[in-house]
């Protein structure tokens, strides 16, 4: 059986989520760099495997797949290693709910609305969109409280065990925590901050740290 191949860039939160799952499952894989922001757009070779020009894309023994949530679930179910999805229906639904919250709210608000505007753009010498930043900072407490409430007293977002919910959200929270207001907002929720400290200690997080 050939090694699975992940196509994308290490700075992408979705590529990192897939890499985290691969590392937590103990799976050897190849990461093939893809620059979707290249002049002229994504390479034609990538558009052939991902018609929307997004990352990541994935290939395993001739089976091609795109969309991060589909990729991470496939990896969990197709390979040996620790189970990253609960068997019990309600717990599994909670994990899927948190993944949906990450996609629908954490990514557009905490990553694009806060981190990009407050950290990434200034680092590139670009002006921030203050209207976008102010609006996102106003929404951030609602998102963090929702996560903290769903997490309750469990050590992980989905309960007693590490799941895809943790690995999906962690790359996004990592960027958000680098913003000036990010960490202070996390600290207001003791259970969420405790989760973040536990995530930072995992070898998979260190192994997938973006290089750039």
NULO-534484 format. One record per atom (N, C-alpha, C): residue number from 1; residue in three letters; x negated, y negated, z. Coordinates in steps of 0.02 Angstrom, whole numbers, padded with zeros to 5 digits. Layout:
BEGIN
[rec NUM ala [X Y Z]]
...
END
This chain:
BEGIN
[rec 1 unk [-00042 00060 00000]]
[rec 1 unk [00000 00000 00000]]
[rec 1 unk [-00044 -00063 00000]]
[rec 2 unk [-00032 -00107 -00047]]
[rec 2 unk [-00071 -00168 -00051]]
[rec 2 unk [-00053 -00217 00005]]
[rec 3 unk [-00100 -00261 00021]]
[rec 3 unk [-00087 -00313 00070]]
[rec 3 unk [-00033 -00360 00044]]
[rec 4 unk [00012 -00383 00087]]
[rec 4 unk [00059 -00434 00065]]
[rec 4 unk [00023 -00499 00049]]
[rec 5 unk [00053 -00538 00005]]
[rec 5 unk [00024 -00601 -00015]]
[rec 5 unk [00073 -00658 00000]]
[rec 6 unk [00047 -00709 00033]]
[rec 6 unk [00087 -00768 00048]]
[rec 6 unk [00059 -00826 00007]]
[rec 7 unk [00103 -00861 -00028]]
[rec 7 unk [00083 -00917 -00071]]
[rec 7 unk [00105 -00982 -00037]]
[rec 8 unk [00058 -01028 -00027]]
[rec 8 unk [00076 -01091 00004]]
[rec 8 unk [00016 -01127 00032]]
[rec 9 unk [00029 -01178 00073]]
[rec 9 unk [-00024 -01219 00103]]
[rec 9 unk [-00020 -01213 00179]]
[rec 10 unk [-00077 -01213 00212]]
[rec 10 unk [-00077 -01201 00284]]
[rec 10 unk [-00045 -01256 00324]]
[rec 11 unk [-00038 -01316 00294]]
[rec 11 unk [-00008 -01372 00332]]
[rec 11 unk [00069 -01367 00334]]
[rec 12 unk [00098 -01326 00292]]
[rec 12 unk [00170 -01320 00289]]
[rec 12 unk [00197 -01283 00350]]
[rec 13 unk [00248 -01311 00383]]
[rec 13 unk [00277 -01278 00441]]
[rec 13 unk [00307 -01211 00422]]
[rec 14 unk [00334 -01205 00362]]
[rec 14 unk [00366 -01143 00342]]
[rec 14 unk [00316 -01090 00323]]
[rec 15 unk [00261 -01110 00292]]
[rec 15 unk [00207 -01063 00279]]
[rec 15 unk [00178 -01039 00345]]
[rec 16 unk [00170 -01085 00392]]
[rec 16 unk [00142 -01065 00457]]
[rec 16 unk [00189 -01018 00494]]
[rec 17 unk [00254 -01029 00489]]
[rec 17 unk [00301 -00984 00522]]
[rec 17 unk [00293 -00913 00495]]
[rec 18 unk [00287 -00906 00430]]
[rec 18 unk [00277 -00840 00401]]
[rec 18 unk [00211 -00810 00423]]
[rec 19 unk [00159 -00851 00426]]
[rec 19 unk [00093 -00827 00449]]
[rec 19 unk [00096 -00806 00522]]
[rec 20 unk [00132 -00843 00562]]
[rec 20 unk [00139 -00824 00633]]
[rec 20 unk [00170 -00755 00640]]
[rec 21 unk [00222 -00742 00600]]
[rec 21 unk [00254 -00677 00603]]
[rec 21 unk [00205 -00622 00581]]
[rec 22 unk [00168 -00634 00528]]
[rec 22 unk [00119 -00586 00505]]
[rec 22 unk [00067 -00572 00559]]
[rec 23 unk [00043 -00624 00592]]
[rec 23 unk [-00007 -00614 00645]]
[rec 23 unk [00023 -00578 00705]]
[rec 24 unk [00084 -00596 00725]]
[rec 24 unk [00114 -00564 00783]]
[rec 24 unk [00129 -00490 00769]]
[rec 25 unk [00141 -00473 00706]]
[rec 25 unk [00153 -00403 00687]]
[rec 25 unk [00088 -00365 00675]]
[rec 26 unk [00032 -00402 00674]]
[rec 26 unk [-00033 -00370 00663]]
[rec 26 unk [-00044 -00349 00591]]
[rec 27 unk [-00019 -00388 00543]]
[rec 27 unk [-00022 -00371 00472]]
[rec 27 unk [-00077 -00410 00437]]
[rec 28 unk [-00120 -00375 00403]]
[rec 28 unk [-00171 -00408 00362]]
[rec 28 unk [-00138 -00433 00297]]
[rec 29 unk [-00155 -00493 00276]]
[rec 29 unk [-00123 -00523 00217]]
[rec 29 unk [-00171 -00571 00184]]
[rec 30 unk [-00153 -00591 00124]]
[rec 30 unk [-00190 -00643 00088]]
[rec 30 unk [-00148 -00706 00084]]
[rec 31 unk [-00179 -00763 00096]]
[rec 31 unk [-00146 -00828 00087]]
[rec 31 unk [-00175 -00860 00024]]
[rec 32 unk [-00133 -00868 -00026]]
[rec 32 unk [-00154 -00898 -00089]]
[rec 32 unk [-00133 -00972 -00089]]
[rec 33 unk [-00180 -01019 -00091]]
[rec 33 unk [-00163 -01089 -00088]]
[rec 33 unk [-00120 -01112 -00147]]
[rec 34 unk [-00069 -01151 -00132]]
[rec 34 unk [-00026 -01182 -00183]]
[rec 34 unk [-00016 -01254 -00164]]
[rec 35 unk [-00032 -01300 -00210]]
[rec 35 unk [-00023 -01372 -00197]]
[rec 35 unk [00040 -01395 -00233]]
[rec 36 unk [00095 -01400 -00196]]
[rec 36 unk [00158 -01420 -00227]]
[rec 36 unk [00160 -01495 -00240]]
[rec 37 unk [00111 -01532 -00211]]
[rec 37 unk [00108 -01604 -00221]]
[rec 37 unk [00056 -01623 -00274]]
[rec 38 unk [00033 -01575 -00311]]
[rec 38 unk [-00017 -01588 -00363]]
[rec 38 unk [00012 -01634 -00416]]
[rec 39 unk [-00032 -01672 -00449]]
[rec 39 unk [-00009 -01716 -00503]]
[rec 39 unk [00024 -01674 -00557]]
[rec 40 unk [00084 -01693 -00575]]
[rec 40 unk [00121 -01653 -00624]]
[rec 40 unk [00166 -01602 -00593]]
[rec 41 unk [00165 -01599 -00525]]
[rec 41 unk [00210 -01553 -00490]]
[rec 41 unk [00179 -01485 -00477]]
[rec 42 unk [00218 -01439 -00449]]
[rec 42 unk [00192 -01373 -00434]]
[rec 42 unk [00167 -01337 -00496]]
[rec 43 unk [00116 -01296 -00489]]
[rec 43 unk [00090 -01258 -00547]]
[rec 43 unk [00145 -01214 -00578]]
[rec 44 unk [00141 -01204 -00643]]
[rec 44 unk [00191 -01163 -00678]]
[rec 44 unk [00191 -01092 -00650]]
[rec 45 unk [00132 -01068 -00631]]
[rec 45 unk [00128 -01000 -00604]]
[rec 45 unk [00169 -00994 -00540]]
[rec 46 unk [00172 -01049 -00501]]
[rec 46 unk [00211 -01047 -00439]]
[rec 46 unk [00286 -01054 -00455]]
[rec 47 unk [00303 -01096 -00502]]
[rec 47 unk [00373 -01103 -00521]]
[rec 47 unk [00402 -01038 -00548]]
[rec 48 unk [00359 -00995 -00575]]
[rec 48 unk [00383 -00931 -00600]]
[rec 48 unk [00405 -00886 -00542]]
[rec 49 unk [00375 -00896 -00483]]
[rec 49 unk [00394 -00855 -00425]]
[rec 49 unk [00441 -00893 -00378]]
[rec 50 unk [00442 -00959 -00383]]
[rec 50 unk [00486 -01000 -00340]]
[rec 50 unk [00513 -01057 -00383]]
[rec 51 unk [00572 -01049 -00413]]
[rec 51 unk [00597 -01097 -00463]]
[rec 51 unk [00609 -01167 -00435]]
[rec 52 unk [00615 -01173 -00368]]
[rec 52 unk [00627 -01238 -00338]]
[rec 52 unk [00562 -01274 -00319]]
[rec 53 unk [00506 -01241 -00330]]
[rec 53 unk [00441 -01272 -00318]]
[rec 53 unk [00423 -01281 -00245]]
[rec 54 unk [00455 -01244 -00200]]
[rec 54 unk [00441 -01250 -00129]]
[rec 54 unk [00393 -01196 -00106]]
[rec 55 unk [00370 -01201 -00045]]
[rec 55 unk [00328 -01150 -00014]]
[rec 55 unk [00358 -01132 00054]]
[rec 56 unk [00349 -01068 00074]]
[rec 56 unk [00307 -01016 00044]]
[rec 56 unk [00345 -00973 -00006]]
[rec 57 unk [00306 -00934 -00043]]
[rec 57 unk [00332 -00877 -00081]]
[rec 57 unk [00293 -00816 -00057]]
[rec 58 unk [00318 -00757 -00072]]
[rec 58 unk [00291 -00697 -00041]]
[rec 58 unk [00295 -00640 -00091]]
[rec 59 unk [00245 -00595 -00088]]
[rec 59 unk [00245 -00536 -00131]]
[rec 59 unk [00218 -00477 -00093]]
[rec 60 unk [00253 -00421 -00098]]
[rec 60 unk [00232 -00360 -00064]]
[rec 60 unk [00248 -00300 -00107]]
[rec 61 unk [00195 -00268 -00132]]
[rec 61 unk [00203 -00209 -00174]]
[rec 61 unk [00253 -00220 -00231]]
[rec 62 unk [00247 -00278 -00264]]
[rec 62 unk [00288 -00293 -00321]]
[rec 62 unk [00355 -00325 -00304]]
[rec 63 unk [00372 -00328 -00240]]
[rec 63 unk [00434 -00360 -00218]]
[rec 63 unk [00420 -00433 -00204]]
[rec 64 unk [00455 -00478 -00240]]
[rec 64 unk [00444 -00549 -00232]]
[rec 64 unk [00502 -00580 -00194]]
[rec 65 unk [00485 -00630 -00152]]
[rec 65 unk [00535 -00660 -00108]]
[rec 65 unk [00516 -00732 -00095]]
[rec 66 unk [00566 -00775 -00089]]
[rec 66 unk [00554 -00843 -00066]]
[rec 66 unk [00609 -00863 -00018]]
[rec 67 unk [00599 -00919 00017]]
[rec 67 unk [00638 -00944 00074]]
[rec 67 unk [00610 -00913 00138]]
[rec 68 unk [00584 -00958 00181]]
[rec 68 unk [00547 -00936 00240]]
[rec 68 unk [00586 -00889 00285]]
[rec 69 unk [00649 -00905 00299]]
[rec 69 unk [00688 -00863 00344]]
[rec 69 unk [00697 -00792 00316]]
[rec 70 unk [00706 -00787 00251]]
[rec 70 unk [00711 -00721 00219]]
[rec 70 unk [00645 -00684 00223]]
[rec 71 unk [00590 -00720 00213]]
[rec 71 unk [00524 -00690 00215]]
[rec 71 unk [00509 -00664 00285]]
[rec 72 unk [00521 -00705 00336]]
[rec 72 unk [00504 -00683 00404]]
[rec 72 unk [00547 -00624 00426]]
[rec 73 unk [00610 -00623 00408]]
[rec 73 unk [00652 -00566 00426]]
[rec 73 unk [00629 -00503 00389]]
[rec 74 unk [00610 -00510 00326]]
[rec 74 unk [00585 -00453 00289]]
[rec 74 unk [00522 -00425 00322]]
[rec 75 unk [00476 -00469 00338]]
[rec 75 unk [00413 -00447 00369]]
[rec 75 unk [00428 -00408 00434]]
[rec 76 unk [00473 -00435 00473]]
[rec 76 unk [00489 -00403 00536]]
[rec 76 unk [00519 -00334 00526]]
[rec 77 unk [00560 -00327 00474]]
[rec 77 unk [00596 -00264 00464]]
[rec 77 unk [00558 -00213 00422]]
[rec 78 unk [00511 -00236 00380]]
[rec 78 unk [00477 -00192 00333]]
[rec 78 unk [00411 -00164 00360]]
[rec 79 unk [00385 -00195 00413]]
[rec 79 unk [00319 -00175 00438]]
[rec 79 unk [00324 -00152 00510]]
[rec 80 unk [00276 -00110 00529]]
[rec 80 unk [00271 -00089 00598]]
[rec 80 unk [00246 -00147 00642]]
[rec 81 unk [00254 -00138 00707]]
[rec 81 unk [00234 -00191 00753]]
[rec 81 unk [00291 -00209 00798]]
[rec 82 unk [00281 -00256 00843]]
[rec 82 unk [00334 -00275 00890]]
[rec 82 unk [00395 -00302 00853]]
[rec 83 unk [00453 -00283 00877]]
[rec 83 unk [00515 -00308 00848]]
[rec 83 unk [00526 -00381 00867]]
[rec 84 unk [00538 -00422 00817]]
[rec 84 unk [00545 -00494 00828]]
[rec 84 unk [00617 -00518 00820]]
[rec 85 unk [00664 -00470 00815]]
[rec 85 unk [00735 -00486 00813]]
[rec 85 unk [00770 -00441 00863]]
[rec 86 unk [00812 -00469 00906]]
[rec 86 unk [00848 -00427 00955]]
[rec 86 unk [00896 -00379 00920]]
[rec 87 unk [00906 -00321 00951]]
[rec 87 unk [00953 -00272 00925]]
[rec 87 unk [01024 -00289 00944]]
[rec 88 unk [01033 -00321 01002]]
[rec 88 unk [01100 -00336 01027]]
[rec 88 unk [01130 -00394 00987]]
[rec 89 unk [01192 -00387 00963]]
[rec 89 unk [01221 -00437 00917]]
[rec 89 unk [01222 -00508 00942]]
[rec 90 unk [01240 -00519 01006]]
[rec 90 unk [01243 -00588 01031]]
[rec 90 unk [01173 -00620 01035]]
[rec 91 unk [01125 -00581 01058]]
[rec 91 unk [01056 -00607 01061]]
[rec 91 unk [01028 -00621 00992]]
[rec 92 unk [01044 -00577 00945]]
[rec 92 unk [01022 -00587 00876]]
[rec 92 unk [01054 -00649 00846]]
[rec 93 unk [01118 -00659 00861]]
[rec 93 unk [01152 -00719 00837]]
[rec 93 unk [01121 -00782 00866]]
[rec 94 unk [01101 -00779 00929]]
[rec 94 unk [01069 -00838 00960]]
[rec 94 unk [01003 -00854 00926]]
[rec 95 unk [00965 -00803 00910]]
[rec 95 unk [00902 -00814 00874]]
[rec 95 unk [00915 -00847 00807]]
[rec 96 unk [00964 -00821 00770]]
[rec 96 unk [00980 -00850 00705]]
[rec 96 unk [01007 -00921 00712]]
[rec 97 unk [01043 -00934 00766]]
[rec 97 unk [01068 -01002 00778]]
[rec 97 unk [01010 -01051 00787]]
[rec 98 unk [00961 -01031 00826]]
[rec 98 unk [00903 -01074 00839]]
[rec 98 unk [00863 -01086 00775]]
[rec 99 unk [00856 -01034 00734]]
[rec 99 unk [00822 -01043 00669]]
[rec 99 unk [00860 -01094 00626]]
[rec 100 unk [00926 -01090 00627]]
[rec 100 unk [00966 -01137 00589]]
[rec 100 unk [00959 -01208 00616]]
[rec 101 unk [00956 -01215 00682]]
[rec 101 unk [00945 -01280 00713]]
[rec 101 unk [00877 -01308 00692]]
[rec 102 unk [00827 -01265 00690]]
[rec 102 unk [00760 -01287 00669]]
[rec 102 unk [00762 -01315 00598]]
[rec 103 unk [00795 -01278 00554]]
[rec 103 unk [00798 -01300 00484]]
[rec 103 unk [00840 -01363 00475]]
[rec 104 unk [00897 -01366 00510]]
[rec 104 unk [00944 -01420 00499]]
[rec 104 unk [00929 -01484 00537]]
[rec 105 unk [00894 -01478 00593]]
[rec 105 unk [00886 -01537 00636]]
[rec 105 unk [00813 -01549 00656]]
[rec 106 unk [00778 -01497 00679]]
[rec 106 unk [00709 -01508 00701]]
[rec 106 unk [00665 -01531 00643]]
[rec 107 unk [00670 -01496 00587]]
[rec 107 unk [00626 -01512 00531]]
[rec 107 unk [00639 -01582 00503]]
[rec 108 unk [00701 -01599 00484]]
[rec 108 unk [00711 -01666 00455]]
[rec 108 unk [00703 -01723 00505]]
[rec 109 unk [00718 -01711 00568]]
[rec 109 unk [00715 -01766 00617]]
[rec 109 unk [00648 -01769 00653]]
[rec 110 unk [00628 -01715 00685]]
[rec 110 unk [00567 -01717 00726]]
[rec 110 unk [00503 -01715 00685]]
[rec 111 unk [00505 -01680 00629]]
[rec 111 unk [00445 -01678 00586]]
[rec 111 unk [00444 -01737 00538]]
[rec 112 unk [00494 -01740 00493]]
[rec 112 unk [00494 -01793 00443]]
[rec 112 unk [00511 -01861 00472]]
[rec 113 unk [00559 -01863 00517]]
[rec 113 unk [00580 -01928 00543]]
[rec 113 unk [00534 -01958 00595]]
[rec 114 unk [00500 -01915 00634]]
[rec 114 unk [00456 -01941 00686]]
[rec 114 unk [00383 -01931 00668]]
[rec 115 unk [00361 -01869 00660]]
[rec 115 unk [00289 -01856 00648]]
[rec 115 unk [00265 -01889 00584]]
[rec 116 unk [00300 -01879 00529]]
[rec 116 unk [00278 -01908 00465]]
[rec 116 unk [00275 -01984 00469]]
[rec 117 unk [00328 -02013 00498]]
[rec 117 unk [00331 -02086 00501]]
[rec 117 unk [00283 -02116 00551]]
[rec 118 unk [00271 -02081 00606]]
[rec 118 unk [00231 -02111 00661]]
[rec 118 unk [00159 -02089 00661]]
[rec 119 unk [00144 -02032 00629]]
[rec 119 unk [00076 -02006 00631]]
[rec 119 unk [00046 -01998 00561]]
[rec 120 unk [00081 -01961 00519]]
[rec 120 unk [00053 -01944 00454]]
[rec 120 unk [00045 -02004 00407]]
[rec 121 unk [00098 -02043 00401]]
[rec 121 unk [00093 -02101 00356]]
[rec 121 unk [00040 -02151 00379]]
[rec 122 unk [00038 -02172 00443]]
[rec 122 unk [-00015 -02217 00464]]
[rec 122 unk [-00085 -02189 00453]]
[rec 123 unk [-00093 -02123 00462]]
[rec 123 unk [-00159 -02092 00451]]
[rec 123 unk [-00180 -02097 00378]]
[rec 124 unk [-00131 -02101 00333]]
[rec 124 unk [-00146 -02107 00261]]
[rec 124 unk [-00147 -02180 00239]]
[rec 125 unk [-00137 -02224 00285]]
[rec 125 unk [-00136 -02295 00268]]
[rec 125 unk [-00072 -02318 00235]]
[rec 126 unk [-00018 -02280 00245]]
[rec 126 unk [00047 -02297 00215]]
[rec 126 unk [00092 -02328 00268]]
[rec 127 unk [00135 -02374 00249]]
[rec 127 unk [00181 -02404 00297]]
[rec 127 unk [00235 -02355 00319]]
[rec 128 unk [00253 -02358 00382]]
[rec 128 unk [00307 -02316 00407]]
[rec 128 unk [00374 -02348 00391]]
[rec 129 unk [00424 -02305 00384]]
[rec 129 unk [00492 -02328 00376]]
[rec 129 unk [00521 -02336 00447]]
[rec 130 unk [00520 -02396 00473]]
[rec 130 unk [00540 -02407 00542]]
[rec 130 unk [00614 -02390 00554]]
[rec 131 unk [00655 -02402 00505]]
[rec 131 unk [00726 -02385 00512]]
[rec 131 unk [00734 -02310 00521]]
[rec 132 unk [00698 -02272 00480]]
[rec 132 unk [00700 -02199 00485]]
[rec 132 unk [00673 -02175 00552]]
[rec 133 unk [00618 -02206 00574]]
[rec 133 unk [00586 -02186 00637]]
[rec 133 unk [00632 -02200 00696]]
[rec 134 unk [00661 -02258 00699]]
[rec 134 unk [00706 -02276 00754]]
[rec 134 unk [00766 -02230 00756]]
[rec 135 unk [00795 -02216 00699]]
[rec 135 unk [00853 -02170 00696]]
[rec 135 unk [00834 -02100 00719]]
[rec 136 unk [00775 -02077 00699]]
[rec 136 unk [00753 -02010 00718]]
[rec 136 unk [00738 -02005 00792]]
[rec 137 unk [00707 -02056 00819]]
[rec 137 unk [00692 -02056 00891]]
[rec 137 unk [00756 -02056 00932]]
[rec 138 unk [00808 -02087 00906]]
[rec 138 unk [00873 -02087 00940]]
[rec 138 unk [00905 -02018 00939]]
[rec 139 unk [00893 -01979 00886]]
[rec 139 unk [00922 -01912 00879]]
[rec 139 unk [00881 -01859 00916]]
[rec 140 unk [00817 -01872 00926]]
[rec 140 unk [00772 -01821 00954]]
[rec 140 unk [00795 -01794 01022]]
[rec 141 unk [00817 -01837 01070]]
[rec 141 unk [00839 -01810 01134]]
[rec 141 unk [00897 -01761 01129]]
[rec 142 unk [00942 -01772 01083]]
[rec 142 unk [00999 -01727 01073]]
[rec 142 unk [00974 -01658 01051]]
[rec 143 unk [00927 -01658 01005]]
[rec 143 unk [00899 -01595 00979]]
[rec 143 unk [00863 -01557 01034]]
[rec 144 unk [00821 -01592 01072]]
[rec 144 unk [00782 -01559 01124]]
[rec 144 unk [00827 -01533 01180]]
[rec 145 unk [00879 -01570 01197]]
[rec 145 unk [00926 -01547 01249]]
[rec 145 unk [00963 -01485 01226]]
[rec 146 unk [00982 -01484 01162]]
[rec 146 unk [01017 -01426 01135]]
[rec 146 unk [00973 -01364 01139]]
[rec 147 unk [00909 -01371 01121]]
[rec 147 unk [00863 -01315 01126]]
[rec 147 unk [00854 -01293 01199]]
[rec 148 unk [00844 -01341 01243]]
[rec 148 unk [00835 -01325 01313]]
[rec 148 unk [00896 -01290 01342]]
[rec 149 unk [00956 -01313 01323]]
[rec 149 unk [01018 -01283 01348]]
[rec 149 unk [01025 -01211 01323]]
[rec 150 unk [01010 -01199 01259]]
[rec 150 unk [01016 -01132 01231]]
[rec 150 unk [00964 -01085 01261]]
[rec 151 unk [00906 -01112 01276]]
[rec 151 unk [00852 -01072 01305]]
[rec 151 unk [00868 -01050 01376]]
[rec 152 unk [00901 -01094 01414]]
[rec 152 unk [00918 -01080 01484]]
[rec 152 unk [00854 -01066 01524]]
[rec 153 unk [00853 -01010 01560]]
[rec 153 unk [00796 -00995 01603]]
[rec 153 unk [00749 -00943 01572]]
[rec 154 unk [00761 -00923 01510]]
[rec 154 unk [00718 -00873 01478]]
[rec 154 unk [00650 -00902 01462]]
[rec 155 unk [00599 -00859 01460]]
[rec 155 unk [00532 -00883 01443]]
[rec 155 unk [00525 -00903 01370]]
[rec 156 unk [00569 -00875 01327]]
[rec 156 unk [00566 -00888 01256]]
[rec 156 unk [00632 -00917 01232]]
[rec 157 unk [00631 -00947 01174]]
[rec 157 unk [00691 -00981 01149]]
[rec 157 unk [00751 -00934 01143]]
[rec 158 unk [00738 -00872 01123]]
[rec 158 unk [00792 -00824 01114]]
[rec 158 unk [00804 -00778 01173]]
[rec 159 unk [00770 -00790 01229]]
[rec 159 unk [00781 -00748 01288]]
[rec 159 unk [00717 -00721 01318]]
[rec 160 unk [00718 -00656 01334]]
[rec 160 unk [00663 -00626 01372]]
[rec 160 unk [00602 -00608 01330]]
[rec 161 unk [00611 -00602 01264]]
[rec 161 unk [00556 -00581 01220]]
[rec 161 unk [00543 -00632 01165]]
[rec 162 unk [00482 -00634 01142]]
[rec 162 unk [00463 -00676 01085]]
[rec 162 unk [00502 -00652 01024]]
[rec 163 unk [00530 -00699 00986]]
[rec 163 unk [00569 -00682 00926]]
[rec 163 unk [00551 -00728 00868]]
[rec 164 unk [00585 -00716 00812]]
[rec 164 unk [00577 -00759 00754]]
[rec 164 unk [00596 -00831 00769]]
[rec 165 unk [00640 -00842 00817]]
[rec 165 unk [00660 -00911 00835]]
[rec 165 unk [00600 -00950 00859]]
[rec 166 unk [00559 -00920 00902]]
[rec 166 unk [00499 -00954 00928]]
[rec 166 unk [00450 -00969 00872]]
[rec 167 unk [00440 -00920 00828]]
[rec 167 unk [00390 -00926 00775]]
[rec 167 unk [00412 -00973 00720]]
[rec 168 unk [00478 -00982 00713]]
[rec 168 unk [00505 -01028 00663]]
[rec 168 unk [00500 -01100 00689]]
[rec 169 unk [00515 -01110 00753]]
[rec 169 unk [00516 -01177 00781]]
[rec 169 unk [00448 -01204 00800]]
[rec 170 unk [00403 -01160 00820]]
[rec 170 unk [00338 -01182 00848]]
[rec 170 unk [00298 -01227 00802]]
[rec 171 unk [00291 -01212 00737]]
[rec 171 unk [00252 -01257 00694]]
[rec 171 unk [00282 -01327 00690]]
[rec 172 unk [00349 -01332 00695]]
[rec 172 unk [00382 -01397 00692]]
[rec 172 unk [00370 -01436 00757]]
[rec 173 unk [00376 -01401 00813]]
[rec 173 unk [00364 -01434 00878]]
[rec 173 unk [00291 -01454 00884]]
[rec 174 unk [00246 -01416 00854]]
[rec 174 unk [00175 -01432 00856]]
[rec 174 unk [00162 -01501 00826]]
[rec 175 unk [00195 -01514 00769]]
[rec 175 unk [00187 -01580 00738]]
[rec 175 unk [00220 -01634 00781]]
[rec 176 unk [00281 -01620 00803]]
[rec 176 unk [00317 -01670 00843]]
[rec 176 unk [00278 -01688 00906]]
[rec 177 unk [00246 -01640 00938]]
[rec 177 unk [00209 -01653 01000]]
[rec 177 unk [00149 -01697 00988]]
[rec 178 unk [00127 -01704 00926]]
[rec 178 unk [00070 -01748 00910]]
[rec 178 unk [00091 -01821 00904]]
[rec 179 unk [00155 -01835 00900]]
[rec 179 unk [00180 -01903 00896]]
[rec 179 unk [00178 -01934 00966]]
[rec 180 unk [00168 -02000 00971]]
[rec 180 unk [00164 -02032 01037]]
[rec 180 unk [00223 -02018 01083]]
[rec 181 unk [00284 -02017 01055]]
[rec 181 unk [00343 -02004 01096]]
[rec 181 unk [00359 -01930 01103]]
[rec 182 unk [00326 -01888 01064]]
[rec 182 unk [00344 -01818 01062]]
[rec 182 unk [00335 -01781 01128]]
[rec 183 unk [00274 -01780 01153]]
[rec 183 unk [00259 -01743 01214]]
[rec 183 unk [00299 -01770 01274]]
[rec 184 unk [00303 -01836 01283]]
[rec 184 unk [00344 -01861 01339]]
[rec 184 unk [00417 -01839 01335]]
[rec 185 unk [00444 -01832 01276]]
[rec 185 unk [00513 -01808 01269]]
[rec 185 unk [00518 -01734 01287]]
[rec 186 unk [00468 -01695 01268]]
[rec 186 unk [00467 -01624 01286]]
[rec 186 unk [00462 -01614 01361]]
[rec 187 unk [00422 -01654 01393]]
[rec 187 unk [00410 -01648 01465]]
[rec 187 unk [00475 -01657 01505]]
[rec 188 unk [00522 -01694 01478]]
[rec 188 unk [00586 -01705 01513]]
[rec 188 unk [00626 -01641 01521]]
[rec 189 unk [00609 -01590 01483]]
[rec 189 unk [00644 -01526 01488]]
[rec 189 unk [00593 -01474 01510]]
[rec 190 unk [00594 -01458 01575]]
[rec 190 unk [00543 -01414 01603]]
[rec 190 unk [00539 -01346 01569]]
[rec 191 unk [00597 -01316 01553]]
[rec 191 unk [00596 -01250 01522]]
[rec 191 unk [00567 -01253 01452]]
[rec 192 unk [00583 -01306 01415]]
[rec 192 unk [00558 -01314 01347]]
[rec 192 unk [00483 -01328 01347]]
[rec 193 unk [00460 -01369 01394]]
[rec 193 unk [00389 -01382 01399]]
[rec 193 unk [00351 -01320 01420]]
[rec 194 unk [00380 -01281 01465]]
[rec 194 unk [00348 -01218 01484]]
[rec 194 unk [00342 -01171 01425]]
[rec 195 unk [00395 -01168 01383]]
[rec 195 unk [00392 -01128 01322]]
[rec 195 unk [00337 -01151 01276]]
[rec 196 unk [00331 -01217 01268]]
[rec 196 unk [00280 -01244 01223]]
[rec 196 unk [00210 -01227 01248]]
[rec 197 unk [00199 -01230 01312]]
[rec 197 unk [00133 -01212 01340]]
[rec 197 unk [00119 -01138 01328]]
[rec 198 unk [00169 -01095 01334]]
[rec 198 unk [00159 -01024 01321]]
[rec 198 unk [00144 -01012 01247]]
[rec 199 unk [00179 -01048 01203]]
[rec 199 unk [00166 -01040 01132]]
[rec 199 unk [00095 -01061 01114]]
[rec 200 unk [00072 -01115 01143]]
[rec 200 unk [00004 -01140 01128]]
[rec 200 unk [-00050 -01090 01148]]
[rec 201 unk [-00035 -01048 01196]]
[rec 201 unk [-00084 -00999 01220]]
[rec 201 unk [-00089 -00937 01176]]
[rec 202 unk [-00042 -00927 01132]]
[rec 202 unk [-00042 -00867 01091]]
[rec 202 unk [-00097 -00869 01038]]
[rec 203 unk [-00128 -00812 01028]]
[rec 203 unk [-00182 -00808 00979]]
[rec 203 unk [-00157 -00825 00909]]
[rec 204 unk [-00095 -00806 00894]]
[rec 204 unk [-00068 -00820 00827]]
[rec 204 unk [-00066 -00895 00812]]
[rec 205 unk [-00053 -00935 00863]]
[rec 205 unk [-00051 -01008 00853]]
[rec 205 unk [-00120 -01035 00837]]
[rec 206 unk [-00170 -01009 00871]]
[rec 206 unk [-00238 -01031 00858]]
[rec 206 unk [-00262 -01008 00789]]
[rec 207 unk [-00242 -00947 00771]]
[rec 207 unk [-00264 -00918 00708]]
[rec 207 unk [-00232 -00952 00647]]
[rec 208 unk [-00176 -00986 00657]]
[rec 208 unk [-00141 -01017 00601]]
[rec 208 unk [-00144 -01093 00603]]
[rec 209 unk [-00186 -01120 00645]]
[rec 209 unk [-00193 -01193 00649]]
[rec 209 unk [-00213 -01221 00581]]
[rec 210 unk [-00177 -01271 00555]]
[rec 210 unk [-00196 -01300 00490]]
[rec 210 unk [-00267 -01326 00491]]
[rec 211 unk [-00301 -01316 00436]]
[rec 211 unk [-00372 -01337 00432]]
[rec 211 unk [-00378 -01412 00422]]
[rec 212 unk [-00335 -01439 00378]]
[rec 212 unk [-00341 -01511 00361]]
[rec 212 unk [-00311 -01556 00412]]
END
